[in-house]
């Protein structure tokens, strides 16, 4: 079978490695486009949906090709065999990116009609549409002049929207990006980790789930249950004693982080405390954080001062083998702060996140 995974643009290499580790065979990764294409068997469907930490959606690819008009989209979808929709309701979910003389609503309308007409012609039955709770979701993505049609095995609730989140920070980090940052820091269960601006706890929680081998999506239903049956992954979760620390300046968010960690089942793994990221102390193998930037704070002078003080404080908390990983949209301000603290940048990686152009810095002494 042929699949594609969607994910935040900029972490395609991390997602590709994860897909390979879980049994997929990646044959194309579009860096900066948020898509990874791979081969595999149907057993990958539950595995990737339950265990995938760096991916947002898993789609079984039915068609991939180029088009020139809405009429051509109709014709190409009409030619697909939709036998798997027998006795099932369906809906089309569409995504359009690029300059076109039609909207995503037009794409969904035309695609839905093509599915109905194709099935009626082949099997003599008219399919039922259920836009709110379909048994099968047909995903139709129009990217520039390319058309992708597939079976959405994840459903409307994308994988980065973790089941454990009961408290929402106004600017919480996408969980897949948090996991990617943990990987970029080369963190493992034998290393200490600190997030000195932990907000609602996304980074420490993702690290704890990873360290304890807890499936990030174990407590949710998926669209593929309606096609392949309810296949649950049986994973041997560990009870490793991990050294993970989260510091937050505001008590409201700290309470929220503890609520999220409790719901995720890792509250006993993370040491949360109230504190100031510019006054941290100790010795850590990894410092990973998502500081304020963009719409989260008004004046750049405040950000510049925060970044500078944080970098100087962090420098005193790491050793030669440590890594400091930070994400921000204020790339120039972060670069100046790193230089002022006489730290070294290993990698500066562009990641598209929440409508913002952001960069992940991987830093050492």
Secondary structure, DSSP 4 states (H G I P E B T S, - for coil): -EEEEE--TT-HHHHHHHHHHTT-EEEEEETTTTEEEEE--THHHHHHHHH-SS-SEEEEEEEEEE-SSHHHHHHHHHTS--GGGTT-EEEEEEEEES--SS-HHHHHHHHHHHHHHHHHHHHS-PPEE-SSS-SEEEEEEEETTEEEEEEESS-SS-TTS-TT--S--TTPPPHHHHHHHHHHTT--TTS-EEETT-TTTHHHHHHHHHHTT--TTTTS--TTHHHH---------------EEEEES-HHHHHHHHHHHHHHT-TTTEEEEE--GGG--S-EEEEEE----GGG-S-HHHHHHHHHHHHHHHHTTEEEEEEEEEEES-HHHHHHHHHHTT-EEEEEEEEEETTEEEEEEEEE-
